[in-house]
Amino acid sequence: MIGAAALSIASLRSPAALAAPQDVVGTRLETRAIRAIGVETARTDYQGRAALRATALESAPELDRLVVLDTPDFGDGVIEAWISGAPSATASATARGFVGVAFRVHDEAKLEAIYVRPTNGRAEDQLRRNHAVQYISHPDHPWERLRAETPAKYETYVDLEPGRWTHVRIVVAGAKALLHVDGAVQPTLIVGDLKHGANAKGAVALWIGPGTLAHFSDVRVTLGAS
């Protein structure tokens, strides 16, 4: 858990265990154990939770704004977190409060990520609602390319509100990733062809889009069998 508690890391030895993570002893997540790229971070209390606040820096030259976590290399496994995103006070009109989780991060620029656009969740425009959730794979498959080449395949709708805590659970196995939102048994998004392949490994990071004020709490990483 980020904040007053810990980031929990577990190791699992069978695929069946991914569905029922075991209780583990958490590892304290101190400031020295995270690496912020293109964001300003601070510890805070937000809507009743100890949290990490992450504010996107508009001058950041990097493609992705990340808070890289101090975890072993992640290939298969489960990532759970409470996340909240809203446009920052200085954001442009196109900001959506982009916030999510990146995984299999390599050299900061190569990653898979699933994020949400909170202001789209209850928009009056149905097309905007359909873009509430997004999968990306950088550097070669940004959202613009995926939307242009395969409309609707890597995006979907889910009920969201800017600034509200939302629970996400991402299950990764081989070339497949499932996103579960707010405890739903059925996945909100199914990605069957992760672009970096089934055997990719790398860091886990909190992902923040431009013009975003984000909060993260209770982050848990469960490592699958290698």
C-alpha positions in Angstrom: 0.0 0.0 0.0 1.4 3.4 -0.9 1.2 5.9 1.9 1.1 4.9 5.6 1.4 1.2 4.9 3.2 -0.8 2.2 3.5 -2.1 -1.3 2.7 -5.8 -1.1 4.6 -8.3 -3.2 3.8 -12.0 -3.4 5.2 -14.9 -5.5 2.8 -17.5 -6.9 3.8 -21.0 -8.2 0.7 -22.0 -10.1 -1.8 -20.2 -12.5 -4.6 -21.2 -10.2 -3.1 -19.0 -7.5 -3.6 -15.9 -9.6 -7.3 -16.1 -8.9 -6.8 -16.3 -5.1 -3.7 -14.3 -4.1 -2.2 -15.3 -0.8 -1.7 -12.9 2.1 1.9 -11.6 2.2 4.1 -9.5 4.4 4.3 -6.1 2.8 7.5 -4.3 2.0 7.6 -0.7 3.2 7.5 1.6 0.2 9.7 4.6 1.1 10.5 7.6 -1.0 13.9 6.1 -2.0 12.0 3.0 -3.3 10.2 4.8 -6.1 11.5 6.6 -9.1 9.3 9.5 -10.5 9.6 10.3 -14.2 7.8 13.4 -15.4 5.7 13.7 -12.3 5.9 15.4 -8.9 5.0 13.2 -6.0 4.0 13.7 -2.4 2.4 11.7 0.3 -1.0 12.7 1.5 -4.4 11.6 2.8 -7.1 11.6 0.1 -10.7 10.8 0.6 -10.0 8.7 3.7 -6.9 6.8 2.3 -3.2 7.2 2.8 -2.1 8.0 -0.7 0.6 9.0 -3.1 -0.3 12.2 -5.0 1.3 12.4 -8.5 1.0 15.6 -10.5 2.0 15.5 -14.2 4.7 17.9 -15.1 3.8 19.6 -18.4 7.5 20.2 -19.3 8.4 16.5 -19.2 10.1 15.4 -22.4 9.3 11.7 -21.8 6.5 9.9 -23.7 5.2 8.4 -20.4 5.0 10.0 -17.0 5.7 7.2 -14.5 6.2 6.4 -10.8 8.4 3.2 -11.1 7.9 0.8 -8.2 10.7 -1.1 -6.5 9.5 -4.6 -7.4 11.2 -7.6 -9.0 10.8 -8.0 -12.8 7.1 -8.6 -13.6 6.1 -11.0 -16.3 2.9 -12.7 -15.3 0.9 -11.9 -12.3 -1.7 -9.6 -10.8 -1.5 -5.9 -10.1 -4.2 -4.3 -7.9 -4.5 -0.6 -6.9 -6.9 2.1 -5.9 -6.5 4.9 -8.4 -8.0 8.4 -8.8 -7.5 10.9 -11.6 -8.8 14.3 -12.5 -7.7 17.1 -14.8 -5.2 19.4 -13.0 -6.0 23.1 -12.4 -3.8 24.1 -15.3 -4.9 21.3 -17.7 -6.1 21.9 -21.2 -9.7 21.3 -22.3 -8.6 17.9 -23.8 -7.4 16.6 -20.5 -9.4 13.6 -19.2 -7.7 12.8 -15.8 -5.7 10.0 -17.4 -4.5 7.5 -14.7 -3.5 3.8 -14.7 -0.9 1.2 -14.4 2.1 0.2 -16.6 3.7 -3.2 -16.5 6.7 -4.9 -18.1 8.4 -1.6 -18.2 11.8 -1.7 -19.8 14.2 1.2 -20.1 11.4 3.6 -19.2 10.2 3.9 -22.8 9.1 0.3 -23.6 5.9 -0.7 -21.7 2.4 -2.0 -21.7 -0.2 0.0 -19.9 -3.9 0.1 -19.1 -5.4 3.4 -18.0 -8.7 5.2 -17.6 -10.1 8.5 -18.7 -12.3 9.5 -15.7 -14.1 12.5 -17.3 -15.3 10.2 -20.1 -17.2 7.8 -17.7 -20.3 9.9 -17.4 -20.0 12.2 -20.4 -23.2 13.0 -22.3 -21.5 12.0 -25.6 -21.7 8.2 -26.0 -18.5 8.1 -28.1 -16.6 9.7 -25.3 -18.0 7.1 -22.9 -16.7 4.4 -25.2 -13.2 5.7 -24.7 -13.3 5.5 -20.9 -10.7 2.7 -20.7 -7.6 2.3 -22.9 -4.7 -0.2 -23.5 -1.5 1.1 -25.0 1.9 -0.4 -25.8 4.8 2.1 -26.2 6.7 3.0 -28.1 5.1 1.5 -31.2 1.4 1.3 -30.3 0.2 4.6 -28.8 -3.5 5.1 -28.4 -3.8 7.1 -31.7 -2.4 4.2 -33.8 -4.5 1.6 -32.0 -7.7 3.6 -32.4 -7.0 4.3 -36.1 -6.1 0.8 -37.1 -8.4 -1.3 -34.8 -11.3 0.9 -33.6 -12.9 -0.2 -30.3 -10.6 -3.2 -29.9 -8.4 -1.7 -27.1 -10.9 0.7 -25.6 -14.2 0.3 -23.8 -16.7 1.9 -21.4 -16.8 1.7 -17.6 -18.5 3.9 -15.1 -16.0 6.5 -13.8 -16.0 9.9 -12.1 -13.0 12.3 -11.9 -11.5 12.4 -8.5 -13.3 9.3 -7.2 -11.4 6.3 -6.0 -11.6 3.4 -8.5 -10.3 -0.1 -7.8 -8.4 -1.8 -10.7 -7.2 -5.3 -10.9 -5.0 -6.3 -13.9 -4.3 -10.0 -14.5 -1.4 -10.7 -16.9 -0.6 -14.1 -18.3 1.5 -14.5 -21.4 0.2 -12.3 -24.2 -3.1 -11.7 -22.4 -4.2 -9.0 -19.9 -7.6 -8.6 -18.2 -8.8 -5.5 -16.4 -11.3 -5.8 -13.6 -12.8 -2.6 -12.2 -14.4 -2.0 -8.8 -14.5 -5.7 -7.9 -16.4 -6.9 -11.0 -16.0 -10.7 -11.6 -16.1 -10.2 -15.4 -13.3 -8.2 -17.0 -14.0 -4.7 -18.3 -11.3 -5.0 -20.9 -9.7 -8.1 -22.5 -6.4 -7.6 -24.4 -5.4 -10.9 -26.1 -2.3 -9.8 -27.9 0.0 -7.8 -25.7 2.3 -6.1 -28.2 5.6 -6.9 -26.5 4.9 -10.6 -26.5 4.2 -13.4 -24.0 7.7 -13.5 -22.5 8.3 -9.8 -21.9 9.3 -8.8 -18.4 10.0 -5.5 -16.6 9.1 -3.1 -13.9 5.6 -2.1 -12.6 4.8 1.6 -12.6 2.0 3.9 -11.8 1.0 5.7 -15.0 -0.1 9.4 -15.2 -1.2 11.2 -18.4 -0.7 14.9 -19.2 -2.7 17.5 -17.4 -3.5 15.0 -14.6 -3.7 15.2 -10.8 -3.6 11.5 -9.7 -3.7 9.6 -6.4 -2.8 6.0 -5.7 -3.3 3.8 -2.7 -3.2 0.1 -1.6 -1.0 -1.0 -4.5 -0.4 -4.8 -4.5 1.8 -6.8 -7.0 1.5 -10.6 -7.1 4.2 -12.3 -9.1 3.3 -15.3 -11.2 5.4 -18.4 -11.8 8.4 -17.7 -14.1 
